[in-house]
């Protein structure tokens, strides 16, 4: 089944580009009906326009209340026939006014292993905290920031000499892999949600390793 997406961006739109690439390659059964930005300089708008995808820019500063801005977004998405809303670096917290019409059909990607390091500058948060495993999370969106049920996570090593840019690049590479995968699972109707637990039908448990540490264990501790 092909699902119809509406993508919200605020910046470069690299995850949007990854989604568009997977659609073009036939590995993601989706179409993008509209891309909306709240920033007229968002590179994501240019990426979409180059691909021939309709775009709109809606400036949140022009609305007296957060809910008014969200209502405008809902109108645009509904008029475009959007079934699922994809947040791809959209730097706004959505209100219940937005979420209600798309209940259970809004997803986001966050550059950290939630529930750790929610909010902005997650890459820098991880560097400052000195984590040894960083990563990214695709999750359903609810009324709290970076809080909804988790669909898929991916981990990367973090090193003592990392800065947020180096670590962020390592994380971003996996973002571009797991976000289209999560959306394909949605398109195939393979995701079931029970309370906070997301189950993906037909996916086996990983057998590659029982654990992963960074720095790696050394003998005899790696037995």
N, C-alpha and C positions, 0 to 999 in steps of 0.2 A: 504494500500500500504506500502511496506517495502522500506525504504530509505537507501542508502549506505553512511556511514559517514567516514570521515577522521578526526582524532582528533589530535590536536597539543598541546603539553604539554611542560612545562619547569621544573616542580617540582614534588610534591607528587602525583598528579593525582587522588585526592580524588573524584573530579567530574567525571573524567573518570571512576572510579570504580562504582560510582552511576549509570552512564549510562549503563555500562556493566551489573550491577545487574538487572536493569529494563529490559534490553533486555532478560536476562536469565529468568526472571520471567514472560515474555510475556506481560508486560505492556508498552513496547516501541517497536514499529514495525520498527526496524532498524537493520542493521548489520554494524560492524566496519571493514572497509577494511584495514586500516593501521593506526598506531599511530606513529607520528613523534615527536621527541624531539630535541631541540637545546642544550641539556645538557646531556652528557653521564651518569651522575649520577642521572638523574631524576627517581624517584621511579615509575612514570607513565609508563616508559618503562618496568619495572619489572612486574607491574600489568598486562600490555597487554600481555607480553610473557607468564606469568602464565596462562592466559586465551586462549593461542594459537592464538593470533592476531599478524599479521606481524608488525614489528617495524623497524624504521630506525632512526638513529641519524645524524642530519645534523648540523654541528657547524657553526654558523653564523660568527664566527671570521675568518674562512677560506676563506671568500669571500671578495673581495676588495670593493664591493658596496652592499648596502642593497638590491638593485634590483636583483643582481646576486643570492643572497641567496633566494629571493622570487621565482625567476624563477626555481631554483632547487626544491623547495617545490611543485610548480605547476606541474612539470614533474612527481614527485613521486605520487602525488594525482591523476593526470589524468591517469597515468599508472595503478593505482589501481582501477580505475572505480568509484572514489568518486563523489557523487552528492552534498553532503552538507559538509561544513567544520565547525568543532566544535572546538572552542578555549577553552581549559580547563586549565587555569593558564599558558597560553603561553605569555611569557614576551617579546614580540616584537611587534612593530607597523608595520602593513602590508602596503605595498605600492600599488599604482594602478596596478602595474605589476602583483601582486598577485590577487587583487580583481576583475580585469576585467574578467578573465576566469570563476570566480565563482560569478558573479554579482548577488546580492540579495540572495546568498546562503552561507553566512558566518555568524555565530552567536557566541556570546561571553557571558560570565557571569562575572559580576563585583560585588565585595562585598560592595556596597553602593547603596543608592537610587539616581541614576543619575537623573539630571545632577550634583548633589552634589558630591563632593569628587572624582573626576576622578583621574586616574593615580595610581601610586604605593602606597603601605601602606595605602590603603583606610580605613582600620580598625583603624589605629592609627590617621589618619586625623579626623575621627569621634569622637574618644575619646578626642583628643586635642581640638576640637571645642566645645565639651560639648553637642552634640546632645542628644535628648531624644528619638528619633526614628531613628534607623539605619536600615540597610537591604541590599538587593541584587537585582540585575537587570539582566534579560536576554534581550539582544538587538541584532539587526542586526549590522554588522560591516561596517563602511564606512571609508573614508580616514582620519578622525580625531579620536583622541584617545577617547574611551569611549563615543561616540557621536551618534551612529546610532539609528534608531527608536526602541522604547521599546516594547517588547513583553509581559513581565510579570515582576512584582516587588513583593517583600515580605518584610514586616517590622517586626522588633523585637525591644523590649525596650532596651534602653541604660541607664545605671545607673552611678551615679556620682563616684562610687568606681570601675567601670570597668577599666581594662587595655585592650590593643589591643588583647591580647590572649583570655581573657574571652569573650569579645564582638565578636571577630572573630569566636569563637566556636559556639556561638549562631547564628551568621549569616550563618556559614557553614552548619548547620543543615537544614536551609531552602534552601540554594543553591542546596543541594542534592535532594530536592523535586521539585523545580520549573524548573530546567534545563531539566530533563527528560520529565516533563509535556510539556514544550515548544516544545521540539523535537517531542513529540507525536502529538501535534497539527499540526506541519509541515507535519509529515508523513500522517496524515489524510486529508491534503489539506484544512485545516480550517482557515488558516491565510491569510488575505487580507491586503495589504499595500497601503495606499493612502497618498502620501507625507510623513509626519512623523507619521501619525496615523495608528496603527496596530489594526485591528479588528479580533477577533476570533469568527468564526461562531458557533452558538449553545451554547454559554456561557452566562448564565444569569447574570444580575447585582447582586452584593453581597447584601444580605438583612440582614446579621448578625448584622450589626451595621452601623449607619450613619457616625460615626467617631471613632477614637481611639486616646486617649491621654495618655501620660506618663510624669509625674505621673497622675494617674486617677483623674477624677473630683470627687468631693464630693457633696452630697446634700447641697443646692438645685440646684447646678450648673449642675448636671447630668440629669436633667429632659429634 
